Amino acid sequence: MTVKHLVLFQFKANATAEAVKELSSRMLGLKDGCIHATSNKPYIKSLTGGKDNSPEGVQHGITHAFVAEFESLEDRDYYVNTDPFHAEFKTFAGPFIEKVIVVDYSEGEF
């Protein structure tokens, strides 16, 4: 079962444009940098993201969105709970993030 992992960021007011760009680049770099301990291969199927451009005005401070796709719940769980490259990213990102929202879903499951 494929799993989509939606990550939304609100940056702290004092986060510089350079820091936001670096964090965003590192986030996208997780696709190739996250290597599964069992297969020794990258396991994130796809990872996209960008800056909000919605005219609706209901972002509640969220400015950046990213969507990672995993082949299975097991791969997603490894990413969230174990992957050292992901853990390193979270440590880097922490000082710049005001709020993070994460929603995981499998298409068509309601």
PDB file as gemmi writes it, atoms N, CA and C in Angstrom:
CRYST1    1.000    1.000    1.000  90.00  90.00  90.00 P 1                      
ATOM      1  N   MET A   1       0.842  -1.181   0.000  1.00  0.00           N  
ATOM      2  CA  MET A   1       0.000   0.000   0.000  1.00  0.00           C  
ATOM      3  C   MET A   1       0.888   1.247   0.000  1.00  0.00           C  
ATOM      4  N   THR A   2       0.770   2.058  -1.018  1.00  0.00           N  
ATOM      5  CA  THR A   2       1.531   3.303  -1.112  1.00  0.00           C  
ATOM      6  C   THR A   2       1.030   4.305  -0.077  1.00  0.00           C  
ATOM      7  N   VAL A   3       1.972   5.022   0.530  1.00  0.00           N  
ATOM      8  CA  VAL A   3       1.648   6.007   1.560  1.00  0.00           C  
ATOM      9  C   VAL A   3       2.192   7.365   1.137  1.00  0.00           C  
ATOM     10  N   LYS A   4       1.335   8.373   1.177  1.00  0.00           N  
ATOM     11  CA  LYS A   4       1.749   9.763   0.942  1.00  0.00           C  
ATOM     12  C   LYS A   4       1.990  10.398   2.309  1.00  0.00           C  
ATOM     13  N   HIS A   5       3.058  11.145   2.413  1.00  0.00           N  
ATOM     14  CA  HIS A   5       3.481  11.779   3.668  1.00  0.00           C  
ATOM     15  C   HIS A   5       3.556  13.283   3.392  1.00  0.00           C  
ATOM     16  N   LEU A   6       2.536  14.011   3.838  1.00  0.00           N  
ATOM     17  CA  LEU A   6       2.424  15.449   3.606  1.00  0.00           C  
ATOM     18  C   LEU A   6       3.021  16.197   4.792  1.00  0.00           C  
ATOM     19  N   VAL A   7       3.975  17.091   4.510  1.00  0.00           N  
ATOM     20  CA  VAL A   7       4.647  17.868   5.555  1.00  0.00           C  
ATOM     21  C   VAL A   7       4.466  19.345   5.241  1.00  0.00           C  
ATOM     22  N   LEU A   8       3.939  20.100   6.217  1.00  0.00           N  
ATOM     23  CA  LEU A   8       3.691  21.538   6.057  1.00  0.00           C  
ATOM     24  C   LEU A   8       4.507  22.293   7.092  1.00  0.00           C  
ATOM     25  N   PHE A   9       5.199  23.337   6.665  1.00  0.00           N  
ATOM     26  CA  PHE A   9       6.046  24.121   7.551  1.00  0.00           C  
ATOM     27  C   PHE A   9       5.588  25.559   7.675  1.00  0.00           C  
ATOM     28  N   GLN A  10       5.650  26.068   8.891  1.00  0.00           N  
ATOM     29  CA  GLN A  10       5.609  27.495   9.165  1.00  0.00           C  
ATOM     30  C   GLN A  10       6.967  27.815   9.769  1.00  0.00           C  
ATOM     31  N   PHE A  11       7.676  28.756   9.183  1.00  0.00           N  
ATOM     32  CA  PHE A  11       8.998  29.123   9.669  1.00  0.00           C  
ATOM     33  C   PHE A  11       8.906  30.200  10.741  1.00  0.00           C  
ATOM     34  N   LYS A  12       9.880  30.200  11.631  1.00  0.00           N  
ATOM     35  CA  LYS A  12       9.956  31.250  12.642  1.00  0.00           C  
ATOM     36  C   LYS A  12      10.177  32.586  11.961  1.00  0.00           C  
ATOM     37  N   ALA A  13       9.721  33.645  12.592  1.00  0.00           N  
ATOM     38  CA  ALA A  13       9.820  34.987  12.015  1.00  0.00           C  
ATOM     39  C   ALA A  13      11.266  35.384  11.751  1.00  0.00           C  
ATOM     40  N   ASN A  14      12.195  34.881  12.554  1.00  0.00           N  
ATOM     41  CA  ASN A  14      13.596  35.274  12.381  1.00  0.00           C  
ATOM     42  C   ASN A  14      14.369  34.341  11.448  1.00  0.00           C  
ATOM     43  N   ALA A  15      13.700  33.374  10.811  1.00  0.00           N  
ATOM     44  CA  ALA A  15      14.381  32.502   9.842  1.00  0.00           C  
ATOM     45  C   ALA A  15      14.698  33.313   8.587  1.00  0.00           C  
ATOM     46  N   THR A  16      15.951  33.332   8.211  1.00  0.00           N  
ATOM     47  CA  THR A  16      16.366  34.098   7.037  1.00  0.00           C  
ATOM     48  C   THR A  16      15.934  33.386   5.759  1.00  0.00           C  
ATOM     49  N   ALA A  17      15.903  34.135   4.671  1.00  0.00           N  
ATOM     50  CA  ALA A  17      15.580  33.544   3.369  1.00  0.00           C  
ATOM     51  C   ALA A  17      16.587  32.453   3.016  1.00  0.00           C  
ATOM     52  N   GLU A  18      17.844  32.667   3.387  1.00  0.00           N  
ATOM     53  CA  GLU A  18      18.885  31.675   3.116  1.00  0.00           C  
ATOM     54  C   GLU A  18      18.626  30.389   3.901  1.00  0.00           C  
ATOM     55  N   ALA A  19      18.213  30.529   5.154  1.00  0.00           N  
ATOM     56  CA  ALA A  19      17.926  29.351   5.983  1.00  0.00           C  
ATOM     57  C   ALA A  19      16.736  28.578   5.424  1.00  0.00           C  
ATOM     58  N   VAL A  20      15.707  29.282   4.995  1.00  0.00           N  
ATOM     59  CA  VAL A  20      14.521  28.639   4.420  1.00  0.00           C  
ATOM     60  C   VAL A  20      14.908  27.890   3.142  1.00  0.00           C  
ATOM     61  N   LYS A  21      15.722  28.515   2.321  1.00  0.00           N  
ATOM     62  CA  LYS A  21      16.164  27.875   1.074  1.00  0.00           C  
ATOM     63  C   LYS A  21      17.006  26.640   1.378  1.00  0.00           C  
ATOM     64  N   GLU A  22      17.922  26.728   2.337  1.00  0.00           N  
ATOM     65  CA  GLU A  22      18.765  25.602   2.710  1.00  0.00           C  
ATOM     66  C   GLU A  22      17.930  24.457   3.278  1.00  0.00           C  
ATOM     67  N   LEU A  23      16.996  24.784   4.152  1.00  0.00           N  
ATOM     68  CA  LEU A  23      16.137  23.753   4.738  1.00  0.00           C  
ATOM     69  C   LEU A  23      15.313  23.077   3.647  1.00  0.00           C  
ATOM     70  N   SER A  24      14.764  23.847   2.740  1.00  0.00           N  
ATOM     71  CA  SER A  24      13.955  23.289   1.656  1.00  0.00           C  
ATOM     72  C   SER A  24      14.794  22.374   0.767  1.00  0.00           C  
ATOM     73  N   SER A  25      16.007  22.789   0.474  1.00  0.00           N  
ATOM     74  CA  SER A  25      16.916  21.974  -0.332  1.00  0.00           C  
ATOM     75  C   SER A  25      17.252  20.669   0.384  1.00  0.00           C  
ATOM     76  N   ARG A  26      17.514  20.759   1.678  1.00  0.00           N  
ATOM     77  CA  ARG A  26      17.806  19.549   2.456  1.00  0.00           C  
ATOM     78  C   ARG A  26      16.590  18.638   2.537  1.00  0.00           C  
ATOM     79  N   MET A  27      15.417  19.219   2.640  1.00  0.00           N  
ATOM     80  CA  MET A  27      14.192  18.415   2.680  1.00  0.00           C  
ATOM     81  C   MET A  27      14.075  17.606   1.391  1.00  0.00           C  
ATOM     82  N   LEU A  28      14.242  18.256   0.253  1.00  0.00           N  
ATOM     83  CA  LEU A  28      14.158  17.555  -1.023  1.00  0.00           C  
ATOM     84  C   LEU A  28      15.286  16.531  -1.169  1.00  0.00           C  
ATOM     85  N   GLY A  29      16.423  16.799  -0.542  1.00  0.00           N  
ATOM     86  CA  GLY A  29      17.557  15.884  -0.586  1.00  0.00           C  
ATOM     87  C   GLY A  29      17.340  14.590   0.180  1.00  0.00           C  
ATOM     88  N   LEU A  30      16.293  14.550   1.005  1.00  0.00           N  
ATOM     89  CA  LEU A  30      15.999  13.320   1.737  1.00  0.00           C  
ATOM     90  C   LEU A  30      15.700  12.160   0.787  1.00  0.00           C  
ATOM     91  N   LYS A  31      15.163  12.460  -0.398  1.00  0.00           N  
ATOM     92  CA  LYS A  31      14.815  11.400  -1.342  1.00  0.00           C  
ATOM     93  C   LYS A  31      16.014  10.533  -1.678  1.00  0.00           C  
ATOM     94  N   ASP A  32      17.150  11.134  -1.901  1.00  0.00           N  
ATOM     95  CA  ASP A  32      18.344  10.369  -2.255  1.00  0.00           C  
ATOM     96  C   ASP A  32      19.211  10.045  -1.043  1.00  0.00           C  
ATOM     97  N   GLY A  33      19.090  10.829   0.018  1.00  0.00           N  
ATOM     98  CA  GLY A  33      19.937  10.645   1.191  1.00  0.00           C  
ATOM     99  C   GLY A  33      19.447   9.604   2.169  1.00  0.00           C  
ATOM    100  N   CYS A  34      18.158   9.321   2.156  1.00  0.00           N  
ATOM    101  CA  CYS A  34      17.601   8.317   3.070  1.00  0.00           C  
ATOM    102  C   CYS A  34      17.814   6.934   2.453  1.00  0.00           C  
ATOM    103  N   ILE A  35      18.662   6.153   3.097  1.00  0.00           N  
ATOM    104  CA  ILE A  35      19.012   4.814   2.625  1.00  0.00           C  
ATOM    105  C   ILE A  35      18.474   3.807   3.633  1.00  0.00           C  
ATOM    106  N   HIS A  36      17.718   2.835   3.148  1.00  0.00           N  
ATOM    107  CA  HIS A  36      17.145   1.837   4.057  1.00  0.00           C  
ATOM    108  C   HIS A  36      18.237   0.894   4.549  1.00  0.00           C  
ATOM    109  N   ALA A  37      18.254   0.618   5.838  1.00  0.00           N  
ATOM    110  CA  ALA A  37      19.293  -0.211   6.453  1.00  0.00           C  
ATOM    111  C   ALA A  37      19.290  -1.641   5.922  1.00  0.00           C  
ATOM    112  N   THR A  38      18.142  -2.132   5.508  1.00  0.00           N  
ATOM    113  CA  THR A  38      18.051  -3.515   5.027  1.00  0.00           C  
ATOM    114  C   THR A  38      18.504  -3.645   3.576  1.00  0.00           C  
ATOM    115  N   SER A  39      17.985  -2.771   2.709  1.00  0.00           N  
ATOM    116  CA  SER A  39      18.294  -2.870   1.277  1.00  0.00           C  
ATOM    117  C   SER A  39      19.537  -2.076   0.873  1.00  0.00           C  
ATOM    118  N   ASN A  40      19.953  -1.139   1.716  1.00  0.00           N  
ATOM    119  CA  ASN A  40      21.059  -0.225   1.395  1.00  0.00           C  
ATOM    120  C   ASN A  40      20.788   0.584   0.136  1.00  0.00           C  
ATOM    121  N   LYS A  41      19.506   0.883  -0.103  1.00  0.00           N  
ATOM    122  CA  LYS A  41      19.096   1.674  -1.266  1.00  0.00           C  
ATOM    123  C   LYS A  41      18.144   2.771  -0.827  1.00  0.00           C  
ATOM    124  N   PRO A  42      18.065   3.865  -1.618  1.00  0.00           N  
ATOM    125  CA  PRO A  42      17.043   4.876  -1.332  1.00  0.00           C  
ATOM    126  C   PRO A  42      15.657   4.237  -1.409  1.00  0.00           C  
ATOM    127  N   TYR A  43      14.751   4.661  -0.535  1.00  0.00           N  
ATOM    128  CA  TYR A  43      13.430   4.025  -0.474  1.00  0.00           C  
ATOM    129  C   TYR A  43      12.278   5.017  -0.560  1.00  0.00           C  
ATOM    130  N   ILE A  44      12.546   6.295  -0.655  1.00  0.00           N  
ATOM    131  CA  ILE A  44      11.482   7.273  -0.871  1.00  0.00           C  
ATOM    132  C   ILE A  44      11.198   7.284  -2.370  1.00  0.00           C  
ATOM    133  N   LYS A  45       9.980   6.913  -2.744  1.00  0.00           N  
ATOM    134  CA  LYS A  45       9.619   6.795  -4.164  1.00  0.00           C  
ATOM    135  C   LYS A  45       9.656   8.142  -4.872  1.00  0.00           C  
ATOM    136  N   SER A  46       9.112   9.164  -4.210  1.00  0.00           N  
ATOM    137  CA  SER A  46       9.120  10.508  -4.788  1.00  0.00           C  
ATOM    138  C   SER A  46       9.063  11.517  -3.650  1.00  0.00           C  
ATOM    139  N   LEU A  47       9.556  12.703  -3.929  1.00  0.00           N  
ATOM    140  CA  LEU A  47       9.517  13.782  -2.942  1.00  0.00           C  
ATOM    141  C   LEU A  47       9.490  15.096  -3.694  1.00  0.00           C  
ATOM    142  N   THR A  48       8.399  15.842  -3.501  1.00  0.00           N  
ATOM    143  CA  THR A  48       8.237  17.141  -4.151  1.00  0.00           C  
ATOM    144  C   THR A  48       7.886  18.176  -3.096  1.00  0.00           C  
ATOM    145  N   GLY A  49       8.030  19.425  -3.460  1.00  0.00           N  
ATOM    146  CA  GLY A  49       7.658  20.468  -2.518  1.00  0.00           C  
ATOM    147  C   GLY A  49       7.785  21.846  -3.132  1.00  0.00           C  
ATOM    148  N   GLY A  50       7.305  22.826  -2.380  1.00  0.00           N  
ATOM    149  CA  GLY A  50       7.397  24.200  -2.840  1.00  0.00           C  
ATOM    150  C   GLY A  50       6.759  25.169  -1.867  1.00  0.00           C  
ATOM    151  N   LYS A  51       6.847  26.436  -2.240  1.00  0.00           N  
ATOM    152  CA  LYS A  51       6.308  27.526  -1.435  1.00  0.00           C  
ATOM    153  C   LYS A  51       4.833  27.731  -1.781  1.00  0.00           C  
ATOM    154  N   ASP A  52       4.040  27.993  -0.759  1.00  0.00           N  
ATOM    155  CA  ASP A  52       2.613  28.231  -0.935  1.00  0.00           C  
ATOM    156  C   ASP A  52       2.360  29.380  -1.904  1.00  0.00           C  
ATOM    157  N   ASN A  53       1.380  29.193  -2.779  1.00  0.00           N  
ATOM    158  CA  ASN A  53       0.950  30.282  -3.661  1.00  0.00           C  
ATOM    159  C   ASN A  53      -0.574  30.351  -3.766  1.00  0.00           C  
ATOM    160  N   SER A  54      -1.261  29.828  -2.750  1.00  0.00           N  
ATOM    161  CA  SER A  54      -2.719  29.826  -2.760  1.00  0.00           C  
ATOM    162  C   SER A  54      -3.285  31.218  -2.492  1.00  0.00           C  
ATOM    163  N   PRO A  55      -4.290  31.635  -3.266  1.00  0.00           N  
ATOM    164  CA  PRO A  55      -4.926  32.930  -3.032  1.00  0.00           C  
ATOM    165  C   PRO A  55      -6.046  32.866  -1.983  1.00  0.00           C  
ATOM    166  N   GLU A  56      -6.309  31.680  -1.411  1.00  0.00           N  
ATOM    167  CA  GLU A  56      -7.463  31.525  -0.526  1.00  0.00           C  
ATOM    168  C   GLU A  56      -7.297  32.177   0.840  1.00  0.00           C  
ATOM    169  N   GLY A  57      -6.072  32.339   1.304  1.00  0.00           N  
ATOM    170  CA  GLY A  57      -5.847  33.009   2.577  1.00  0.00           C  
ATOM    171  C   GLY A  57      -6.172  32.182   3.809  1.00  0.00           C  
ATOM    172  N   VAL A  58      -6.140  30.870   3.687  1.00  0.00           N  
ATOM    173  CA  VAL A  58      -6.444  30.019   4.842  1.00  0.00           C  
ATOM    174  C   VAL A  58      -5.251  29.134   5.219  1.00  0.00           C  
ATOM    175  N   GLN A  59      -4.051  29.635   4.995  1.00  0.00           N  
ATOM    176  CA  GLN A  59      -2.847  28.865   5.266  1.00  0.00           C  
ATOM    177  C   GLN A  59      -2.473  28.837   6.744  1.00  0.00           C  
ATOM    178  N   HIS A  60      -2.991  29.757   7.529  1.00  0.00           N  
ATOM    179  CA  HIS A  60      -2.725  29.812   8.971  1.00  0.00           C  
ATOM    180  C   HIS A  60      -1.232  29.798   9.278  1.00  0.00           C  
ATOM    181  N   GLY A  61      -0.462  30.525   8.495  1.00  0.00           N  
ATOM    182  CA  GLY A  61       0.970  30.653   8.725  1.00  0.00           C  
ATOM    183  C   GLY A  61       1.834  29.646   7.988  1.00  0.00           C  
ATOM    184  N   ILE A  62       1.241  28.614   7.428  1.00  0.00           N  
ATOM    185  CA  ILE A  62       2.001  27.607   6.683  1.00  0.00           C  
ATOM    186  C   ILE A  62       2.470  28.228   5.373  1.00  0.00           C  
ATOM    187  N   THR A  63       3.763  28.073   5.074  1.00  0.00           N  
ATOM    188  CA  THR A  63       4.313  28.686   3.867  1.00  0.00           C  
ATOM    189  C   THR A  63       4.913  27.690   2.884  1.00  0.00           C  
ATOM    190  N   HIS A  64       5.248  26.483   3.352  1.00  0.00           N  
ATOM    191  CA  HIS A  64       5.912  25.504   2.493  1.00  0.00           C  
ATOM    192  C   HIS A  64       5.287  24.128   2.683  1.00  0.00           C  
ATOM    193  N   ALA A  65       5.150  23.388   1.579  1.00  0.00           N  
ATOM    194  CA  ALA A  65       4.558  22.055   1.617  1.00  0.00           C  
ATOM    195  C   ALA A  65       5.447  21.067   0.868  1.00  0.00           C  
ATOM    196  N   PHE A  66       5.503  19.854   1.397  1.00  0.00           N  
ATOM    197  CA  PHE A  66       6.283  18.781   0.788  1.00  0.00           C  
ATOM    198  C   PHE A  66       5.462  17.496   0.840  1.00  0.00           C  
ATOM    199  N   VAL A  67       5.581  16.678  -0.211  1.00  0.00           N  
ATOM    200  CA  VAL A  67       4.889  15.393  -0.245  1.00  0.00           C  
ATOM    201  C   VAL A  67       5.912  14.319  -0.604  1.00  0.00           C  
ATOM    202  N   ALA A  68       6.088  13.380   0.327  1.00  0.00           N  
ATOM    203  CA  ALA A  68       6.929  12.207   0.084  1.00  0.00           C  
ATOM    204  C   ALA A  68       6.018  11.020  -0.152  1.00  0.00           C  
ATOM    205  N   GLU A  69       6.465  10.115  -1.002  1.00  0.00           N  
ATOM    206  CA  GLU A  69       5.687   8.904  -1.264  1.00  0.00           C  
ATOM    207  C   GLU A  69       6.535   7.691  -0.922  1.00  0.00           C  
ATOM    208  N   PHE A  70       5.936   6.781  -0.153  1.00  0.00           N  
ATOM    209  CA  PHE A  70       6.590   5.547   0.261  1.00  0.00           C  
ATOM    210  C   PHE A  70       5.828   4.360  -0.301  1.00  0.00           C  
ATOM    211  N   GLU A  71       6.534   3.291  -0.576  1.00  0.00           N  
ATOM    212  CA  GLU A  71       5.930   2.070  -1.115  1.00  0.00           C  
ATOM    213  C   GLU A  71       5.050   1.368  -0.087  1.00  0.00           C  
ATOM    214  N   SER A  72       5.382   1.536   1.211  1.00  0.00           N  
ATOM    215  CA  SER A  72       4.664   0.783   2.229  1.00  0.00           C  
ATOM    216  C   SER A  72       4.643   1.536   3.553  1.00  0.00           C  
ATOM    217  N   LEU A  73       3.763   1.089   4.442  1.00  0.00           N  
ATOM    218  CA  LEU A  73       3.734   1.636   5.800  1.00  0.00           C  
ATOM    219  C   LEU A  73       5.054   1.360   6.513  1.00  0.00           C  
ATOM    220  N   GLU A  74       5.649   0.210   6.237  1.00  0.00           N  
ATOM    221  CA  GLU A  74       6.925  -0.142   6.859  1.00  0.00           C  
ATOM    222  C   GLU A  74       8.023   0.844   6.461  1.00  0.00           C  
ATOM    223  N   ASP A  75       8.081   1.221   5.177  1.00  0.00           N  
ATOM    224  CA  ASP A  75       9.072   2.199   4.733  1.00  0.00           C  
ATOM    225  C   ASP A  75       8.811   3.555   5.387  1.00  0.00           C  
ATOM    226  N   ARG A  76       7.547   3.953   5.452  1.00  0.00           N  
ATOM    227  CA  ARG A  76       7.206   5.222   6.109  1.00  0.00           C  
ATOM    228  C   ARG A  76       7.606   5.176   7.576  1.00  0.00           C  
ATOM    229  N   ASP A  77       7.322   4.075   8.247  1.00  0.00           N  
ATOM    230  CA  ASP A  77       7.664   3.955   9.661  1.00  0.00           C  
ATOM    231  C   ASP A  77       9.171   3.997   9.880  1.00  0.00           C  
ATOM    232  N   TYR A  78       9.934   3.370   8.990  1.00  0.00           N  
ATOM    233  CA  TYR A  78      11.399   3.420   9.093  1.00  0.00           C  
ATOM    234  C   TYR A  78      11.870   4.875   8.967  1.00  0.00           C  
ATOM    235  N   TYR A  79      11.315   5.581   8.017  1.00  0.00           N  
ATOM    236  CA  TYR A  79      11.659   6.984   7.791  1.00  0.00           C  
ATOM    237  C   TYR A  79      11.373   7.824   9.034  1.00  0.00           C  
ATOM    238  N   VAL A  80      10.193   7.668   9.581  1.00  0.00           N  
ATOM    239  CA  VAL A  80       9.756   8.492  10.710  1.00  0.00           C  
ATOM    240  C   VAL A  80      10.511   8.140  11.989  1.00  0.00           C  
ATOM    241  N   ASN A  81      10.721   6.857  12.249  1.00  0.00           N  
ATOM    242  CA  ASN A  81      11.221   6.424  13.544  1.00  0.00           C  
ATOM    243  C   ASN A  81      12.699   6.064  13.619  1.00  0.00           C  
ATOM    244  N   THR A  82      13.324   5.723  12.485  1.00  0.00           N  
ATOM    245  CA  THR A  82      14.653   5.118  12.552  1.00  0.00           C  
ATOM    246  C   THR A  82      15.707   5.783  11.684  1.00  0.00           C  
ATOM    247  N   ASP A  83      15.343   6.232  10.498  1.00  0.00           N  
ATOM    248  CA  ASP A  83      16.339   6.677   9.519  1.00  0.00           C  
ATOM    249  C   ASP A  83      17.246   7.771  10.090  1.00  0.00           C  
ATOM    250  N   PRO A  84      18.565   7.526  10.167  1.00  0.00           N  
ATOM    251  CA  PRO A  84      19.474   8.518  10.746  1.00  0.00           C  
ATOM    252  C   PRO A  84      19.608   9.790   9.898  1.00  0.00           C  
ATOM    253  N   PHE A  85      19.478   9.671   8.575  1.00  0.00           N  
ATOM    254  CA  PHE A  85      19.578  10.850   7.714  1.00  0.00           C  
ATOM    255  C   PHE A  85      18.381  11.772   7.951  1.00  0.00           C  
ATOM    256  N   HIS A  86      17.201  11.180   8.117  1.00  0.00           N  
ATOM    257  CA  HIS A  86      16.000  11.964   8.427  1.00  0.00           C  
ATOM    258  C   HIS A  86      16.129  12.595   9.809  1.00  0.00           C  
ATOM    259  N   ALA A  87      16.649  11.849  10.771  1.00  0.00           N  
ATOM    260  CA  ALA A  87      16.838  12.382  12.126  1.00  0.00           C  
ATOM    261  C   ALA A  87      17.786  13.580  12.109  1.00  0.00           C  
ATOM    262  N   GLU A  88      18.834  13.493  11.312  1.00  0.00           N  
ATOM    263  CA  GLU A  88      19.783  14.605  11.183  1.00  0.00           C  
ATOM    264  C   GLU A  88      19.093  15.833  10.582  1.00  0.00           C  
ATOM    265  N   PHE A  89      18.229  15.611   9.580  1.00  0.00           N  
ATOM    266  CA  PHE A  89      17.480  16.717   8.986  1.00  0.00           C  
ATOM    267  C   PHE A  89      16.593  17.390  10.033  1.00  0.00           C  
ATOM    268  N   LYS A  90      15.889  16.596  10.833  1.00  0.00           N  
ATOM    269  CA  LYS A  90      15.002  17.172  11.852  1.00  0.00           C  
ATOM    270  C   LYS A  90      15.783  18.009  12.856  1.00  0.00           C  
ATOM    271  N   THR A  91      16.973  17.567  13.213  1.00  0.00           N  
ATOM    272  CA  THR A  91      17.819  18.334  14.131  1.00  0.00           C  
ATOM    273  C   THR A  91      18.211  19.663  13.494  1.00  0.00           C  
ATOM    274  N   PHE A  92      18.576  19.627  12.218  1.00  0.00           N  
ATOM    275  CA  PHE A  92      18.928  20.863  11.502  1.00  0.00           C  
ATOM    276  C   PHE A  92      17.724  21.805  11.417  1.00  0.00           C  
ATOM    277  N   ALA A  93      16.557  21.264  11.090  1.00  0.00           N  
ATOM    278  CA  ALA A  93      15.369  22.077  10.822  1.00  0.00           C  
ATOM    279  C   ALA A  93      14.768  22.695  12.075  1.00  0.00           C  
ATOM    280  N   GLY A  94      14.878  22.018  13.189  1.00  0.00           N  
ATOM    281  CA  GLY A  94      14.215  22.429  14.415  1.00  0.00           C  
ATOM    282  C   GLY A  94      14.322  23.903  14.773  1.00  0.00           C  
ATOM    283  N   PRO A  95      15.507  24.489  14.745  1.00  0.00           N  
ATOM    284  CA  PRO A  95      15.640  25.885  15.142  1.00  0.00           C  
ATOM    285  C   PRO A  95      14.918  26.889  14.231  1.00  0.00           C  
ATOM    286  N   PHE A  96      14.554  26.459  13.025  1.00  0.00           N  
ATOM    287  CA  PHE A  96      13.933  27.375  12.063  1.00  0.00           C  
ATOM    288  C   PHE A  96      12.417  27.227  11.971  1.00  0.00           C  
ATOM    289  N   ILE A  97      11.876  26.172  12.569  1.00  0.00           N  
ATOM    290  CA  ILE A  97      10.463  25.833  12.389  1.00  0.00           C  
ATOM    291  C   ILE A  97       9.617  26.325  13.559  1.00  0.00           C  
ATOM    292  N   GLU A  98       8.587  27.074  13.234  1.00  0.00           N  
ATOM    293  CA  GLU A  98       7.603  27.507  14.231  1.00  0.00           C  
ATOM    294  C   GLU A  98       6.548  26.418  14.428  1.00  0.00           C  
ATOM    295  N   LYS A  99       6.078  25.869  13.291  1.00  0.00           N  
ATOM    296  CA  LYS A  99       5.022  24.856  13.347  1.00  0.00           C  
ATOM    297  C   LYS A  99       5.225  23.885  12.193  1.00  0.00           C  
ATOM    298  N   VAL A 100       5.013  22.613  12.474  1.00  0.00           N  
ATOM    299  CA  VAL A 100       5.019  21.588  11.428  1.00  0.00           C  
ATOM    300  C   VAL A 100       3.741  20.773  11.571  1.00  0.00           C  
ATOM    301  N   ILE A 101       3.138  20.485  10.432  1.00  0.00           N  
ATOM    302  CA  ILE A 101       1.957  19.625  10.382  1.00  0.00           C  
ATOM    303  C   ILE A 101       2.301  18.469   9.456  1.00  0.00           C  
ATOM    304  N   VAL A 102       2.033  17.258   9.913  1.00  0.00           N  
ATOM    305  CA  VAL A 102       2.286  16.076   9.100  1.00  0.00           C  
ATOM    306  C   VAL A 102       0.994  15.275   9.003  1.00  0.00           C  
ATOM    307  N   VAL A 103       0.624  14.926   7.787  1.00  0.00           N  
ATOM    308  CA  VAL A 103      -0.552  14.097   7.532  1.00  0.00           C  
ATOM    309  C   VAL A 103      -0.128  13.005   6.569  1.00  0.00           C  
ATOM    310  N   ASP A 104      -0.393  11.755   6.939  1.00  0.00           N  
ATOM    311  CA  ASP A 104      -0.109  10.614   6.064  1.00  0.00           C  
ATOM    312  C   ASP A 104      -1.414  10.011   5.589  1.00  0.00           C  
ATOM    313  N   TYR A 105      -1.428   9.545   4.365  1.00  0.00           N  
ATOM    314  CA  TYR A 105      -2.643   8.928   3.833  1.00  0.00           C  
ATOM    315  C   TYR A 105      -2.296   7.975   2.697  1.00  0.00           C  
ATOM    316  N   SER A 106      -3.208   7.071   2.453  1.00  0.00           N  
ATOM    317  CA  SER A 106      -3.142   6.202   1.289  1.00  0.00           C  
ATOM    318  C   SER A 106      -4.336   6.582   0.414  1.00  0.00           C  
ATOM    319  N   GLU A 107      -4.067   6.800  -0.862  1.00  0.00           N  
ATOM    320  CA  GLU A 107      -5.107   7.270  -1.771  1.00  0.00           C  
ATOM    321  C   GLU A 107      -6.302   6.333  -1.777  1.00  0.00           C  
ATOM    322  N   GLY A 108      -7.482   6.927  -1.673  1.00  0.00           N  
ATOM    323  CA  GLY A 108      -8.729   6.183  -1.757  1.00  0.00           C  
ATOM    324  C   GLY A 108      -9.176   5.528  -0.472  1.00  0.00           C  
ATOM    325  N   GLU A 109      -8.377   5.602   0.587  1.00  0.00           N  
ATOM    326  CA  GLU A 109      -8.790   5.031   1.859  1.00  0.00           C  
ATOM    327  C   GLU A 109      -9.417   6.116   2.723  1.00  0.00           C  
ATOM    328  N   PHE A 110     -10.691   5.939   3.071  1.00  0.00           N  
ATOM    329  CA  PHE A 110     -11.421   6.937   3.836  1.00  0.00           C  
ATOM    330  C   PHE A 110     -12.017   6.336   5.083  1.00  0.00           C  
TER     331      PHE A 110                                                      
END                                                                             
